[in-house]
Amino acid sequence: MARFRDLMTERGYLFDVGAVPSTDSALVVIRGAVGSGKTTLGAWMIAEMMRQPNCPWACFDVSELDQDTETARVAALDRLCNGIGGVPAGDHVAALVENVSSASLAALIARFNQLQDWPRLFVVTTHNLKLLDADERILGGAARIEVFTLRQITPADADAYVAHRLPQYRDPHRPEIDELSAVFPFPSGLAGRFVQRGVDAGAVPVVLRQLNTHFRGALAEHARRLRSRPDHEPVEKALPAALPGYLLPEV
């Protein structure tokens, strides 16, 4: 996120109140495995630009590049160009284009370079972790491509993600939960140990989608267990000695 903001600041987009909008453009390619968070990051990039003061953006989303034929992929890009053509010249436009291949990226770059009348941000995702490696298009040219690569998450990544995400669902009127565990209802380090078990077993490294699925199910099971307990009561009424029972046990 910080690198993206630095990139756009270099292109003249200042995020201060009253900043004058830039007329520069950028083409960002996000590489990563399925479920690694490419779409989430790309959507955040576009949303971040939309927060700029005094600079409205027309936004487009192209998710059809996973079709079977290059003809279908090119047709989807042509529809994107037609949509941008309906925006007044000089207005800012942003597009999230998902699942590009090497061939469809070439077609996308050609269309990006044709749209000179619009300051534009194209954010492109690909499952190909080697796309644009040793490619002259990354080194220069009108598109000035910037590549971001999302790797499989590490145990430390998993712990940091859960610690960041779960507080958003916590009841702010129950500070005793914070005192009990930084990542309630999971014991500290549980997310990282889940990821590490897969590594130790020689499995395919865990990506963010798998982590989300695993812990969403764990949360639901934890809630079911609490509701079914004969002594169940709201956590704020529990004695401090009983609060550890509200933690999800490791299995």
C-alpha positions as CSV (number, residue, x, y, z in Angstrom):
1,M,0.0,0.0,0.0
2,A,2.8,2.4,0.9
3,R,4.6,1.6,-2.3
4,F,1.5,2.3,-4.4
5,R,1.0,5.7,-2.7
6,D,4.6,6.5,-3.4
7,L,4.2,5.5,-7.0
8,M,1.2,7.7,-7.5
9,T,2.8,10.6,-5.6
10,E,5.7,10.3,-8.0
11,R,3.2,10.6,-10.8
12,G,2.0,13.9,-9.3
13,Y,-1.1,12.7,-7.4
14,L,-1.0,14.4,-4.0
15,F,-3.3,13.2,-1.3
16,D,-3.6,16.5,0.7
17,V,-6.7,18.6,0.9
18,G,-6.8,21.1,-1.9
19,A,-4.2,19.2,-4.0
20,V,-4.3,19.9,-7.8
21,P,-5.1,16.6,-9.6
22,S,-2.3,15.2,-11.8
23,T,-2.9,14.4,-15.5
24,D,-0.3,11.5,-15.4
25,S,-1.2,7.8,-15.9
26,A,-0.1,4.5,-14.5
27,L,-0.4,0.8,-15.4
28,V,0.0,-1.5,-12.4
29,V,0.3,-5.3,-12.8
30,I,-0.4,-7.4,-9.6
31,R,1.0,-10.9,-9.8
32,G,0.0,-13.6,-7.3
33,A,-1.4,-17.1,-6.8
34,V,-5.2,-17.8,-6.7
35,G,-6.5,-16.4,-3.5
36,S,-3.5,-14.4,-2.6
37,G,-5.5,-11.1,-2.5
38,K,-4.8,-9.6,-5.9
39,T,-8.3,-8.3,-6.5
40,T,-8.6,-7.0,-2.9
41,L,-5.3,-5.0,-3.3
42,G,-6.3,-3.8,-6.8
43,A,-9.7,-2.6,-5.6
44,W,-8.0,-0.8,-2.7
45,M,-5.6,1.0,-5.1
46,I,-8.5,2.3,-7.1
47,A,-10.5,3.2,-4.0
48,E,-7.5,5.1,-2.7
49,M,-7.4,7.3,-5.8
50,M,-11.1,7.9,-5.6
51,R,-10.5,9.4,-2.1
52,Q,-8.4,12.2,-3.7
53,P,-9.9,15.6,-3.1
54,N,-11.2,17.5,-6.1
55,C,-10.6,14.6,-8.5
56,P,-13.5,12.4,-9.4
57,W,-12.7,9.1,-11.2
58,A,-14.9,7.1,-13.6
59,C,-14.3,3.4,-12.7
60,F,-14.6,0.2,-14.8
61,D,-14.2,-3.5,-13.9
62,V,-13.2,-6.1,-16.4
63,S,-13.4,-9.7,-15.0
64,E,-14.0,-11.5,-18.3
65,L,-10.3,-12.2,-19.2
66,D,-10.5,-15.7,-17.8
67,Q,-12.6,-16.8,-20.8
68,D,-11.3,-19.6,-23.0
69,T,-10.4,-17.7,-26.2
70,E,-8.2,-14.7,-26.9
71,T,-11.0,-13.4,-29.1
72,A,-13.3,-13.2,-26.0
73,R,-10.5,-11.5,-24.0
74,V,-9.9,-8.9,-26.7
75,A,-13.6,-8.2,-27.1
76,A,-13.8,-7.5,-23.3
77,L,-10.9,-5.0,-23.7
78,D,-12.7,-3.4,-26.6
79,R,-15.8,-3.0,-24.5
80,L,-13.6,-1.3,-21.8
81,C,-12.2,1.1,-24.4
82,N,-15.7,1.9,-25.6
83,G,-16.8,2.6,-22.1
84,I,-13.9,4.9,-21.5
85,G,-14.7,6.6,-24.8
86,G,-18.1,7.7,-23.2
87,V,-16.3,9.6,-20.5
88,P,-15.5,13.3,-21.2
89,A,-12.0,13.7,-22.5
90,G,-9.7,14.9,-19.7
91,D,-11.6,13.2,-16.9
92,H,-9.8,10.6,-14.8
93,V,-10.6,6.9,-15.4
94,A,-9.6,3.8,-13.5
95,A,-10.0,0.1,-14.5
96,L,-9.5,-3.1,-12.7
97,V,-8.7,-5.8,-15.2
98,E,-8.5,-9.4,-13.9
99,N,-6.8,-12.6,-15.0
100,V,-4.6,-11.4,-17.9
101,S,-2.4,-13.7,-19.9
102,S,0.8,-12.7,-21.7
103,A,-1.2,-12.3,-24.9
104,S,-4.1,-10.3,-23.4
105,L,-1.6,-8.1,-21.5
106,A,-0.1,-7.1,-24.9
107,A,-3.6,-6.2,-26.1
108,L,-4.3,-4.3,-22.9
109,I,-1.0,-2.3,-23.2
110,A,-1.9,-1.3,-26.8
111,R,-5.3,0.0,-25.7
112,F,-3.9,1.7,-22.7
113,N,-1.5,3.6,-24.9
114,Q,-4.3,4.6,-27.3
115,L,-6.3,6.3,-24.6
116,Q,-4.2,9.4,-24.4
117,D,-7.1,11.8,-23.9
118,W,-7.8,10.5,-20.3
119,P,-5.5,10.4,-17.3
120,R,-5.9,6.8,-16.3
121,L,-5.0,4.1,-13.9
122,F,-5.2,0.5,-15.1
123,V,-4.8,-2.1,-12.3
124,V,-4.2,-5.6,-13.8
125,T,-4.1,-8.9,-12.0
126,T,-2.5,-12.2,-13.2
127,H,-2.0,-15.7,-11.8
128,N,1.3,-15.9,-13.7
129,L,4.0,-15.1,-11.2
130,K,6.6,-14.8,-14.0
131,L,4.6,-12.5,-16.3
132,L,6.8,-9.5,-17.2
133,D,10.0,-11.1,-15.8
134,A,12.9,-9.9,-18.0
135,D,10.4,-8.1,-20.2
136,E,11.4,-4.8,-21.8
137,R,7.8,-3.5,-21.3
138,I,8.6,-3.2,-17.5
139,L,11.6,-1.1,-18.2
140,G,10.1,1.7,-20.2
141,G,7.7,2.6,-22.9
142,A,4.6,4.7,-22.8
143,A,2.8,2.4,-20.4
144,R,5.5,2.6,-17.7
145,I,4.4,-0.6,-16.1
146,E,4.8,-1.1,-12.4
147,V,4.7,-4.7,-11.0
148,F,3.6,-5.8,-7.6
149,T,4.0,-9.5,-6.6
150,L,2.0,-11.1,-3.8
151,R,3.7,-14.3,-2.5
152,Q,2.1,-17.0,-0.5
153,I,1.6,-15.9,3.1
154,T,4.0,-16.8,5.9
155,P,3.1,-17.8,9.4
156,A,4.0,-14.2,10.5
157,D,1.8,-12.8,7.7
158,A,-1.1,-15.0,9.0
159,D,-0.8,-13.9,12.6
160,A,-0.5,-10.2,11.6
161,Y,-3.6,-10.5,9.3
162,V,-5.8,-12.1,12.0
163,A,-4.6,-9.6,14.6
164,H,-5.6,-6.8,12.2
165,R,-8.9,-8.2,11.0
166,L,-10.6,-9.6,14.0
167,P,-10.7,-6.4,16.1
168,Q,-13.0,-5.0,13.4
169,Y,-15.7,-7.4,14.6
170,R,-15.1,-7.0,18.3
171,D,-17.7,-5.3,20.6
172,P,-16.1,-2.0,21.7
173,H,-18.1,-2.1,24.9
174,R,-16.3,-5.3,26.1
175,P,-12.7,-4.2,26.9
176,E,-12.2,-7.3,28.9
177,I,-11.9,-9.3,25.7
178,D,-8.8,-7.2,24.7
179,E,-7.3,-7.8,28.1
180,L,-7.7,-11.5,27.6
181,S,-6.3,-12.0,24.1
182,A,-5.0,-9.7,21.3
183,V,-6.7,-11.8,18.7
184,F,-9.8,-13.0,20.5
185,P,-11.1,-15.7,20.2
186,F,-7.9,-17.3,18.8
187,P,-4.9,-17.9,21.0
188,S,-2.0,-15.8,19.9
189,G,0.0,-17.6,17.1
190,L,-2.8,-20.0,16.1
191,A,-3.0,-18.6,12.6
192,G,0.7,-18.9,12.0
193,R,0.7,-22.5,13.3
194,F,-2.0,-23.4,10.8
195,V,0.1,-22.0,8.0
196,Q,3.2,-23.7,9.2
197,R,1.5,-27.1,9.5
198,G,0.9,-27.0,5.8
199,V,4.5,-26.1,5.0
200,D,5.8,-28.8,7.3
201,A,3.5,-31.4,5.5
202,G,4.8,-30.4,2.1
203,A,1.4,-29.1,1.0
204,V,0.9,-26.2,-1.4
205,P,1.6,-23.0,0.6
206,V,-1.5,-21.4,2.1
207,V,-2.8,-18.2,0.5
208,L,-5.1,-15.7,2.0
209,R,-8.4,-17.2,0.6
210,Q,-7.6,-20.5,2.3
211,L,-6.8,-18.7,5.6
212,N,-10.1,-16.8,5.4
213,T,-12.1,-20.0,4.7
214,H,-10.4,-21.9,7.5
215,F,-10.9,-19.2,10.2
216,R,-14.4,-18.3,9.1
217,G,-15.4,-21.9,9.7
218,A,-13.5,-21.9,13.0
219,L,-15.3,-18.8,14.1
220,A,-18.7,-20.3,13.2
221,E,-17.8,-23.5,15.1
222,H,-16.6,-21.5,18.1
223,A,-19.9,-19.6,18.2
224,R,-21.9,-22.9,17.9
225,R,-20.0,-24.4,20.9
226,L,-20.6,-21.3,23.0
227,R,-24.3,-21.2,22.3
228,S,-24.7,-24.9,23.1
229,R,-22.9,-24.7,26.5
230,P,-25.3,-25.2,29.4
231,D,-23.6,-22.5,31.4
232,H,-23.5,-20.0,28.4
233,E,-23.8,-16.4,29.4
234,P,-22.6,-13.1,27.9
235,V,-18.9,-12.8,28.2
236,E,-19.1,-9.5,30.1
237,K,-20.9,-11.4,33.0
238,A,-18.3,-14.1,33.2
239,L,-15.8,-14.2,36.0
240,P,-12.2,-13.5,34.9
241,A,-11.2,-17.1,35.8
242,A,-13.8,-18.4,33.4
243,L,-12.9,-16.2,30.4
244,P,-10.2,-18.6,29.0
245,G,-13.1,-20.9,28.3
246,Y,-14.2,-18.4,25.6
247,L,-11.1,-19.0,23.6
248,L,-11.2,-21.2,20.6
249,P,-9.2,-24.3,21.6
250,E,-6.5,-25.5,19.3
251,V,-7.2,-28.8,17.5
